[in-house]
């Protein structure tokens, strides 16, 4: 989450006049994350999240995202729900951006993921994949393998400002990954961004999953590879195999991986590392001045990518 677009008091009052959610009590921007503009909204009816969709979100995809969240909730996955206005519509325009209000989920995201977080996370991801199997609409992953080369090209000319030789290194990695990428693994609806700040805990249990605006139809095991990248590395770049084992065991307790998925995990993890390296690289070089946002260091994912290149099979992550 982040804030790129400011919302004035008058604009907010006019926007909320279409809803039956009471009067504004408090309203503040949320600085975490790097994608959409998000605000914490408290009214006399309760707490909500107001999102203005920015940058990489195609407005044509918004009904798919909101529909997925509604579907997952109907299948027992706790996630934010779109709040419709009096006319029944959840999507509107605010400050020249598409916008929506969603329900607020209580909980705290883990600033320092621990082993105890990883088993429940794996189970939650497995349940999300199982629940998503009955959501029929498909959405190609715009930030999957077909999107990596265009994304690299947007930053290639300045990549070496971040690390010497980075542009050439990423070009070589991308060529190899695209040639080796698996095409015949199980597919379904994936979250595609299940980082710690998108998973809330209460009383040592997951209280909800948020931020589905990168969700897509893609390889299910790729979603697990994203979580291995996001949850299982130490601050010094070392992979924590105990966390990885807990994450994979939790996932497989709900949805067992196929042998082919296990064998492909190192390349899926490389692809996940490259995807986040590329988006972080672009944001690092292009965050607008004055934006209430915290750009994330792309070099962190360069270190992770190098680890995955030397991994062999699922055992590299589960011991």
N, C-alpha and C positions, 0 to 999 in steps of 0.2 A: 504494500500500500504506500501511497505518497500523496502529495498535493502539487499539482501543476496549475490548476485553474482555481482562482479565488471565487468565492460565492459571496455576494453582498447580502446584507440583512434584508433589503427590499426584495432581491431576487429570491431569497429563500422563502420569505413569507408568501410571495406570489406562487411559488412552486408548491408549497405545502397546502395552499388553499384548495388544491384538487383532491386532498386526502382527508380521511376522517381519523387522524391520529393525534389530535389535540394540538396544543400550542407549544411553541419552542421554549424549552427551559435552558438548554445548553447546546453549543455547537462548536466543534473544534476540529482542526485538521489532524490527520494521522500521518506522521512522517515516515513510518517504516515502509520498506518496499520501494519499488521503482517503476510501477506501471501506471495504474489509474489514479485519479484524484479521489481520496476517500476522506469522509468526515464522520466523526462520532456525533450522532444526533440524539438528544434527549428531549422528549416532549412530555406533556402531562399524561400521555398514554403509555410511556415506557421508553426503552432504548432501542435505537435503530442505527443502521449504517447507510449513509448516502454515498453513492458512487457515481462519479462522472467518468465516462469511458474515454481513454486517451490512446494515443500512440498506436500500439500494435493491434488493438481490438477493432475488428471490422464490424460496424453496426449491423450488418446483415447476419452476423453470427449471434447476436445478443438473444434472440428468441430461443436458439438452441441451448445456450448456456443456462438461461433461466428455466427452460423446460427440463433440462437435465437435473438441476437442483430440486425441482418439484418432484421429479420421478424418483430420485434417490431417497428423498424424505419419505415418499410413499412406501419405499422398500425397507425402511428402518435405519437409513443412514442419516445421522444428525448433521445438517448443514443449513446455511441461511436460506430463507424463503423470500421470494419477491413479494413486496407489499403492493397490492393494486390500489389505484385511486378509486374514487367513487364511480368512475365510468368502467371499471374493471381492467383498465390498462396499467401495466407495471412499468413500461418504458415511456420516458418523456424526454423533453429537451430542457436543459438548464445551463445558462451561461454558454450557449452555443455548443453544448456537448450533449450527447445522449446520456441519460441518467436514470437511475433506479434507486429505490429504497428497499433494503432487505432487513429481515429480522436480525437482532443482535444475539450472539451466542456468548454465554458467560464462560469464563475460564482464563487460564494463563498459558502462554506458549513457552516452551522450555528454552531458556537462553543458552543453557549448556546441556545438550541431550545426554542422557544417561542410559545405561543398559535397560533400566526399568521402563524407559519410554519406548524402546525399540520393539519389544514383543507386541504390546498393544497397537503400535503403529502398523506393524505388519498385518495384524489381524484386521485392523480398520481398512487397510488398503485392499486386502483380499475381499472383504465384504463389499467395498465400493465396486470392485470389478464384478463380483457376482450380481450385485443389484443392477449395475449398468447393462448387464447382458440383455435385459428386457426393454431397454430404451432403444427403439428402432431407428430413429434418425441418426445419420452418420455425419461427422464433420472431419474432413481431412486435417491432419496436423500441420498447420502453417509453419511451425517451427520444428518440424521433423526433418529427415534427411534432405528432402527436396528444397527446403528453405535455407539450408546451411550455407551453400555457396553464395547466393545473393546477399545473405547477411554478412558473410566475410568480406565480400567485395565492397560493402559500404564502409568498412573500417580499414581495409588493407593498406591504403596509402598512409595511414598514421599509426598502424599497429606497432611499429618499432619505437614509437614514443613511450610505450608501456614497457617493453622489454626488447633489447637488441635482437634482431633476427626473428622476432615473433611472427611477422607476416609470412615469411618463407616456411617457418615451422608449421604454422596452421594450414597453409596451402597443401603441404605434403601430407599432413595427417588427414585432411579432408579427402584428398584423392584416395587414400588407402581405405578409409572408412566407407566411402560410397561404393567402392569396389567390393568390399567384404560384408556389407550390411545384410543381415538375414531378411528374407522376404516371406517365409512360410511359417512363421510362428503364430500362435493364437492371438487374435485381435479382439478388441472391445473398447469400451469407453474408459479412458484414463484421465486422471486428474492432471498429470504432467507438470505439477509445480508444488508437490506436497513437502515443502520445506518446513522446518520447525515453526516458523511464524504463521503457518497456515493450519496448525494443529493445536487445539486448546485442550488443556487438562484441568480436571477438578478432582480432588481427593484421589490422586494417583490413577485416575481413569480418564480416557478421552471423552471430552464433553462436546466436541464438534470439529468438523473440517470446514475450512472456509476457502474463498478465493478460487473459484472454478473457471476463471476467465482465460486459462490456457488449455482447458479440457478439450479432448479430441478423441477421435477413433483411431487407435494405433495399437502397436504391440503391447500386450499386457505386461510382459516381463520388462519392457523398457521403462514402465512406470516404477517398477521395483528398483531398477538400476538408478533412476533419478533419486530415489530415497536413499540408496546406498551412498551416493555422492553427498547428499544433503545432511545425513544423520550420523555417518559412521567414520568420519575423519576427525582426528585431533587437531588442535589449533596449530601444531607444528607440522601438519601435513601427513602424519602417520595414520595408516588405516587401522581402526580398532576392530579386530576380527571378532571380539566378543559381542560388540554391538551388532556387527553384521550377522553373526550367527543368530542372535535373538530376533532381528528383523526378518530374516529369511524363514526361521522356524515359525514365527507368528503368521507370516503370510501363508506358508504351506499348510498350516493347521486349518486354513479356510479353503485355499485353492492350491493344491499341489502343482508344482512346476513340472512341465514335461522334461524329458532328458535333453531334448534339443534346446529348450529355454535355458537350462542350466549350463549347457556347453557354450551357449552364446552370451552368457552374462558379461564376460570381459569386454566384448566388442559393444554390447549395449551400454555398458557403463562408460566406455570411451565416448560413445555418441552422446550420452547424457552430459558428460563433462564438457565436450566440445560445444554443445548447444548453449549451456550456461556461460561458458567462457565467451562465446561470440556475442551474446546479448549483453553481458556485463562489459565487454570491450566497447561495444557501441555506446552504451550508456555512460561509461567512464569518459569517453571522448566527446560526448554530445549533450550532457545534462545542461539544460538551460540555466543561465545565471539567475540566482534568486529563488529557484524552485525549492519548495519545502520537501526535500527528498534526500536520501542518503545513498549515493552510488556505491556499488560494491566492487571490491578489487578483483579484476579478472585473473590476476596471477595465481590466486588461490586455486582456480580450476585448471590452470596449467600444471600445477604440481599433482593434482588428482589425475589428470589425463596421463601423466607419465607413470603413475602407479599402475593404472589399468592396463597400460601397454605391456607390462611384464606379468600380468595375472594370467592364470591358467584355470579355466573352468570355474564351476560354482564353489569349489573348495577354497579358492583364493579369498572368498568373502565369508565363508561359513566355517572354515577350519576343518 
